[in-house]
C-alpha cells in the first residue's frame, strides 16, 4: 500500500544557515540592534528589498505586524474605514482593529478574487485605505483596483503573505500598491517559523514604520536605504519622526534573519516547482465533474504552495462526506466554511461587528477546499493526492446516486 505523502514538513533550512546560527549562539548577539552595523536583520532587509526591486524593507515579527505598522505609518485617523476582501485570514481584520481602524468587507467571487462591482460600490469617500489580500496566492484584478484607488487618492496595501514570487503583468506582487507585506511563517515560500517584512518606496512611510517597530533612541540609523545608503530623504524623515511616535516593539531577531537569508536564492526554484506541481494536480482534478480549480487571471503568474478547488453539485452533507472520504485516503482537506471556527470564515470574526450578509462569499466558502502542496513533493506524491481527491468525490456522488435509485 502506498503511503500518503507528508504535506506538513517544509523544506529543510539550507546548510548555509548553520554557520551563522552557530556564530550568533556563540556570541549571544540575537538582538537586531546590538551590532553597530550589518546585523543579520539589516542584511536581510537590504537583500529582500533588492530582490523585490523596492527601495526600503523592514523585517518584523509577523506579516500581521507588517500590516499593522503599514496602517499606523499611513497616519490614518481613528476609526478610519479600511476596505478588505471578505475572504482572508482573521489576522488581517485584526491588524486593522489593532490600528484603531474599522474593516469593511467586500464580496469575493467563486474564483477567490474580489468582486470588482462590490469593490467599486464600497469604495466610498469615507474609505481611507485598502488592503488587498492575495489570499492563498490568488491575485485580484490589480489594474482595476489601482485605477479606482488612485482616482480617489486611497492608498493600497498589498497583503502578499501567500504571494511571494507571484507576478502581475510580469511585475512582482507586493510592489504594485504603496506598501507590500509578506510572511515568513512556516507554510510560506520563505520559512522562519514566524516573521514578516514590509516594502515600500516611500521614505516617510518606512521611517515612521521603522521607529514604531521599536527603533528606540537612534537605532534607526542602523536601517539603510537603497544600496546600503541613508539618502537625504530618509535621514530627514527619521529626524522628523524621532520621539514623535509610539514604539510597538515588533522587531525580528537575528536568529530568524539567519534562517531566512540563505533561502532567498532558493525562492526562484521554489516558485517554479510550486507552479508546476499546482498545475499538474489542477489538470487532474479538473477531469472530475465534481471538482473545479479556478484558472489564473490572464495577467497573473502564480507562485502556489497549496491548491484550492470548489466542489460542484454537492450539498452540505456531500461536502462533509467528501472531506471524510479524502481523509480515509490519506489526504486532509480543509473546507473553509465547513470547518468549526475557521479563521478564514468571515462570520467568525465577531470582533469586527456586524458587516451584513455577504452571500456570494458565504456560498463560495461552503464549497471551497484547501489542500497543501509543498513545493518539495514529487510526481508520485502529486498523483497520490490527485487520485485521492478525485476518487473521494466520485465515491460520494456514486453513493448518493445509489441512494436516490
C-alpha positions, 0 to 999 in steps of 0.5 A: 500500500502506498503511503500518503505523502507528508504535506506538513514538513517544509523544506529543510533550512539550507546548510548555509544557515548553520554557520551563522546560527552557530556564530550568533549562539556563540556570541549571544548577539540575537538582538537586531540592534546590538551590532553597530552595523550589518546585523543579520536583520539589516542584511536581510532587509537590504537583500529582500528589498533588492530582490523585490526591486523596492527601495526600503524593507523592514523585517518584523515579527509577523506579516500581521505586524507588517500590516499593522505598522503599514496602517499606523505609518499611513497616519490614518485617523481613528476609526478610519474605514479600511476596505478588505476582501471578505475572504482572508485570514482573521489576522488581517481584520485584526491588524486593522482593529489593532490600528484603531481602524474599522474593516469593511468587507467586500464580496469575493467571487467563486474564483477567490478574487474580489468582486470588482462591482462590490469593490467599486460600490464600497469604495466610498469617500469615507474609505481611507485605505485598502488592503488587498489580500492575495489570499492563498496566492490568488491575485485580484484584478490589480489594474482595476483596483489601482485605477479606482484607488488612485482616482480617489487618492486611497492608498493600497496595501498589498497583503502578499503573505501567500504571494511571494514570487507571484507576478502581475503583468510580469511585475512582482506582487507586493510592489504594485500598491504603496506598501507590500507585506509578506510572511515568513511563517512556516507554510510560506515560500520563505520559512522562519517559523514566524516573521514578516517584512514590509516594502515600500518606496516611500521614505516617510512611510518606512521611517515612521514604520521603522521607529514604531517597530521599536527603533528606540533612541537612534537605532534607526540609523542602523536601517539603510536605504537603497544600496546600503545608503541613508539618502537625504530623504530618509535621514530627514524623515527619521529626524522628523519622526524621532520621539514623535511616535509610539514604539510597538516593539515588533522587531525580528531577531537575528536568529530568524534573519539567519534562517531566512537569508540563505533561502532567498536564492532558493525562492526562484526554484521554489516558485517554479516547482510550486507552479508546476506541481499546482498545475499538474494536480489542477489538470487532474482534478479538473477531469472530475465533474465534481471538482473545479480549480479556478484558472489564473487571471490572464495577467497573473503568474502564480507562485502556489504552495497549496491548491484550492478547488470548489466542489460542484453539485454537492450539498452540505452533507456531500461536502462533509462526506467528501472531506471524510472520504479524502481523509480515509485516503490519506489526504486532509482537506480543509473546507473553509466554511465547513470547518468549526471556527475557521479563521478564514470564515468571515462570520467568525470574526465577531470582533469586527461587528456586524458587516451584513450578509455577504452571500456570494462569499458565504456560498463560495466558502461552503464549497471551497477546499484547501489542500497543501502542496509543498513545493518539495513533493514529487510526481508520485506524491502529486498523483497520490493526492490527485487520485485521492481527491478525485476518487473521494468525490466520485465515491460520494456522488456514486453513493448518493446516486445509489441512494436516490435509485 
